[in-house]
Amino acid sequence: MPNCDHPGCTEEGEVISRLSPEGFLVATGKKAYSFREAYRRFHYCKRCHDELMANVWTRVRKPDDKGDDHPAPTMV
């Protein structure tokens, strides 16, 4: 099993996620937003994934900080 992709964590990455360590969905290539072809997959331990998800939902609920160039900070 791969290691957790969260910086500084050396646990096993048991959770597969589309969230980058910064808490955003990450597209590759030509900025096509297709889960099948465009998004990288990350591996996280449960603790790091739970922390990322908590940060995402905190950001989604805040009315400011929505003008950046990242796709929506949610995952399907």
PyRosetta script that sets phi, psi and omega in degrees:
from pyrosetta import init, pose_from_sequence

init()
pose = pose_from_sequence("MPNCDHPGCTEEGEVISRLSPEGFLVATGKKAYSFREAYRRFHYCKRCHDELMANVWTRVRKPDDKGDDHPAPTMV")
pose.set_psi(1, 136.6)
pose.set_omega(1, 179.9)
pose.set_phi(2, -67.7)
pose.set_psi(2, 158.3)
pose.set_omega(2, 175.6)
pose.set_phi(3, -74.0)
pose.set_psi(3, 160.8)
pose.set_omega(3, 176.5)
pose.set_phi(4, -61.3)
pose.set_psi(4, 135.9)
pose.set_omega(4, -179.8)
pose.set_phi(5, -83.1)
pose.set_psi(5, -4.5)
pose.set_omega(5, 178.7)
pose.set_phi(6, -70.9)
pose.set_psi(6, 131.6)
pose.set_omega(6, -177.4)
pose.set_phi(7, -54.3)
pose.set_psi(7, 130.0)
pose.set_omega(7, 176.7)
pose.set_phi(8, 86.8)
pose.set_psi(8, -7.6)
pose.set_omega(8, -179.2)
pose.set_phi(9, -96.9)
pose.set_psi(9, 135.8)
pose.set_omega(9, -179.7)
pose.set_phi(10, -116.4)
pose.set_psi(10, 10.7)
pose.set_omega(10, 178.2)
pose.set_phi(11, -70.0)
pose.set_psi(11, 166.9)
pose.set_omega(11, 175.6)
pose.set_phi(12, -72.6)
pose.set_psi(12, 138.1)
pose.set_omega(12, -179.1)
pose.set_phi(13, -88.4)
pose.set_psi(13, 83.4)
pose.set_omega(13, -175.8)
pose.set_phi(14, -81.4)
pose.set_psi(14, -20.8)
pose.set_omega(14, -178.7)
pose.set_phi(15, -101.7)
pose.set_psi(15, 127.6)
pose.set_omega(15, 176.5)
pose.set_phi(16, -97.9)
pose.set_psi(16, 130.2)
pose.set_omega(16, -173.8)
pose.set_phi(17, -140.9)
pose.set_psi(17, 158.3)
pose.set_omega(17, 173.9)
pose.set_phi(18, -94.6)
pose.set_psi(18, -2.4)
pose.set_omega(18, 179.9)
pose.set_phi(19, -80.8)
pose.set_psi(19, 133.8)
pose.set_omega(19, 174.5)
pose.set_phi(20, -75.2)
pose.set_psi(20, 166.7)
pose.set_omega(20, 176.5)
pose.set_phi(21, -59.1)
pose.set_psi(21, -20.1)
pose.set_omega(21, 177.3)
pose.set_phi(22, -84.0)
pose.set_psi(22, -5.4)
pose.set_omega(22, 177.5)
pose.set_phi(23, 90.8)
pose.set_psi(23, 18.3)
pose.set_omega(23, 178.5)
pose.set_phi(24, -119.6)
pose.set_psi(24, 153.1)
pose.set_omega(24, 169.8)
pose.set_phi(25, -69.0)
pose.set_psi(25, 140.9)
pose.set_omega(25, -176.1)
pose.set_phi(26, -116.3)
pose.set_psi(26, 125.0)
pose.set_omega(26, 176.0)
pose.set_phi(27, -99.5)
pose.set_psi(27, 150.6)
pose.set_omega(27, 174.6)
pose.set_phi(28, -123.0)
pose.set_psi(28, 166.8)
pose.set_omega(28, 176.2)
pose.set_phi(29, 76.0)
pose.set_psi(29, -129.3)
pose.set_omega(29, -171.5)
pose.set_phi(30, -95.0)
pose.set_psi(30, 32.2)
pose.set_omega(30, 180.0)
pose.set_phi(31, 58.8)
pose.set_psi(31, 30.7)
pose.set_omega(31, 173.4)
pose.set_phi(32, -80.2)
pose.set_psi(32, 134.1)
pose.set_omega(32, -175.9)
pose.set_phi(33, -104.1)
pose.set_psi(33, 63.1)
pose.set_omega(33, 176.8)
pose.set_phi(34, -112.3)
pose.set_psi(34, 122.1)
pose.set_omega(34, -179.1)
pose.set_phi(35, -59.1)
pose.set_psi(35, -34.9)
pose.set_omega(35, -176.6)
pose.set_phi(36, -67.1)
pose.set_psi(36, -36.9)
pose.set_omega(36, -171.0)
pose.set_phi(37, -117.8)
pose.set_psi(37, -23.0)
pose.set_omega(37, -167.7)
pose.set_phi(38, -106.3)
pose.set_psi(38, -20.0)
pose.set_omega(38, -171.7)
pose.set_phi(39, -100.1)
pose.set_psi(39, 137.0)
pose.set_omega(39, 173.8)
pose.set_phi(40, -73.5)
pose.set_psi(40, 154.5)
pose.set_omega(40, 174.7)
pose.set_phi(41, -108.5)
pose.set_psi(41, 136.6)
pose.set_omega(41, 178.6)
pose.set_phi(42, -116.8)
pose.set_psi(42, 153.1)
pose.set_omega(42, 176.1)
pose.set_phi(43, -112.3)
pose.set_psi(43, 133.5)
pose.set_omega(43, 179.3)
pose.set_phi(44, -134.8)
pose.set_psi(44, 151.1)
pose.set_omega(44, 167.7)
pose.set_phi(45, -74.4)
pose.set_psi(45, 162.9)
pose.set_omega(45, -176.2)
pose.set_phi(46, -58.9)
pose.set_psi(46, -41.5)
pose.set_omega(46, -177.9)
pose.set_phi(47, -61.5)
pose.set_psi(47, -47.2)
pose.set_omega(47, -178.5)
pose.set_phi(48, -67.9)
pose.set_psi(48, -38.2)
pose.set_omega(48, 178.9)
pose.set_phi(49, -65.4)
pose.set_psi(49, -43.7)
pose.set_omega(49, 177.7)
pose.set_phi(50, -60.3)
pose.set_psi(50, -40.3)
pose.set_omega(50, 178.5)
pose.set_phi(51, -64.7)
pose.set_psi(51, -44.2)
pose.set_omega(51, 177.5)
pose.set_phi(52, -60.9)
pose.set_psi(52, -44.7)
pose.set_omega(52, -179.6)
pose.set_phi(53, -63.3)
pose.set_psi(53, -39.9)
pose.set_omega(53, 177.5)
pose.set_phi(54, -61.9)
pose.set_psi(54, -41.9)
pose.set_omega(54, 178.5)
pose.set_phi(55, -65.3)
pose.set_psi(55, -38.7)
pose.set_omega(55, 178.6)
pose.set_phi(56, -61.8)
pose.set_psi(56, -48.8)
pose.set_omega(56, -177.1)
pose.set_phi(57, -67.7)
pose.set_psi(57, -31.8)
pose.set_omega(57, 174.6)
pose.set_phi(58, -63.0)
pose.set_psi(58, -43.6)
pose.set_omega(58, -179.8)
pose.set_phi(59, -67.0)
pose.set_psi(59, -39.1)
pose.set_omega(59, -179.8)
pose.set_phi(60, -62.9)
pose.set_psi(60, -36.9)
pose.set_omega(60, -176.8)
pose.set_phi(61, -76.9)
pose.set_psi(61, -21.0)
pose.set_omega(61, -178.9)
pose.set_phi(62, -77.0)
pose.set_psi(62, 130.7)
pose.set_omega(62, -178.3)
pose.set_phi(63, -71.6)
pose.set_psi(63, -25.8)
pose.set_omega(63, 180.0)
pose.set_phi(64, -90.1)
pose.set_psi(64, -178.3)
pose.set_omega(64, 176.7)
pose.set_phi(65, 62.7)
pose.set_psi(65, 35.3)
pose.set_omega(65, 178.8)
pose.set_phi(66, -107.2)
pose.set_psi(66, 1.4)
pose.set_omega(66, -174.2)
pose.set_phi(67, -93.0)
pose.set_psi(67, 11.8)
pose.set_omega(67, -178.9)
pose.set_phi(68, -80.1)
pose.set_psi(68, 175.8)
pose.set_omega(68, -175.8)
pose.set_phi(69, -92.6)
pose.set_psi(69, 11.9)
pose.set_omega(69, -178.3)
pose.set_phi(70, -85.5)
pose.set_psi(70, 150.5)
pose.set_omega(70, 171.3)
pose.set_phi(71, -63.2)
pose.set_psi(71, 170.0)
pose.set_omega(71, -179.4)
pose.set_phi(72, -53.5)
pose.set_psi(72, 134.1)
pose.set_omega(72, -176.4)
pose.set_phi(73, -81.8)
pose.set_psi(73, 50.0)
pose.set_omega(73, 176.4)
pose.set_phi(74, -128.6)
pose.set_psi(74, 169.3)
pose.set_omega(74, 177.0)
pose.set_phi(75, -135.3)
pose.set_psi(75, 152.5)
pose.set_omega(75, -178.0)
pose.set_phi(76, -95.6)
pose.dump_pdb("model.pdb")
